[in-house]
């Protein structure tokens, strides 16, 4: 497995080796030794999430109140998605920056987001399936969001899709509004809580 550090401090892309033969193929999208070598510690999964989306569905930008926070290891098990991350950690050297990785479509890549990094993706095909491990259980009161179409962020959403958002994501504040209300996590809290 190959690891590549992304533009967000502490975020990584992982690309596993694919073992193919006449029967098909085998791939391991998460491998602890490679993860530990890149990130410096194992991933502690508390929950495995699964979603299926139609083309154009954008989910996120979601993050959790820190502490306790929630990190994610994300994999596209079917279809294709553009996975987007935004550093929402106040005081981070990459605060307000984003990066994006296309997942699925035979690439078998996965991405890791540390605490305080907001996560979003857009389904590029119908029936896009995302599976992701999270380091903490779902607690509704801890779940926060930033509007994924915030024009100040200049996120790389494809121009050939019509975005489909949940009511929650349509009502989410911009990054500037979230910063002004004090809901964004502090970088030092995210580093200490991991």
Residue, then its C-alpha position, 0 to 999 in steps of 0.5 A: x500500500x502506498x500513502x500520500x500526504x494531502x494538502x491538509x495537515x495530517x490527511x492522507x490518501x492510501x492506494x492498495x495493491x490489487x491482486x487480480x487473476x482469472x477469478x477477479x481481484x482482491x484488494x485490502x483498502x485498509x491496512x494497519x501497518x501502512x496506516x501506522x507508518x504514515x499517520x503514526x498510530x493505528x486507526x481506532x474504529x468505533x463505527x462503520x458507516x455506509x451510504x448509497x447516493x445518486x449522481x449529483x448528491x453532495x454529502x457534507x461538509x461534515x465534522x464533529x465538535x472536538x473534543x471528542x471529535x471524530x476522524x474518518x477513513x473513507x473508501x468508495x466501494x462502488x461507483x465513483x465519488x469526488x471526496x473533498x476535505x476542508x481544514x476547519x481547525x482554527x489555528x491549523x497551518x492549513x486552516x481553510x485549505x481544501x484537497x480532493x481525491x477521486x475515489x472508486x472507478x477501479x482506483x481502490x484508493x481511500x482517504x483519512x481525515x484527522x479530527x477537525x477536518x470537514x468531509x464531503x463528497x459528490x457522487x459522480x455516478x448513480x448508486x455510488x457506495x461509500x463506506x467509512x470507518x469513524x473513530x467515534x460513535x454518532x452523537x447528533x448533538x456533536x455533528x456540525x456542518x459547513x455549507x458545501x457550496x460556500x462560494x468563498x471556498x472555491x471547492x472543485x465541484x464538477x460543473x456538469x452536475x446539479x447538486x442535490x443537498x439534504x435540508x441540513x446541508x442547505x441550512x449549514x453556515x458558511x466557513x466564515x459564519x461558522x468561524x464567527x459563531x465559535x463552533x469550529x474546532x481548535x487545532x490544538x484540541x484536535x491534536x491533543x484529542x487524537 
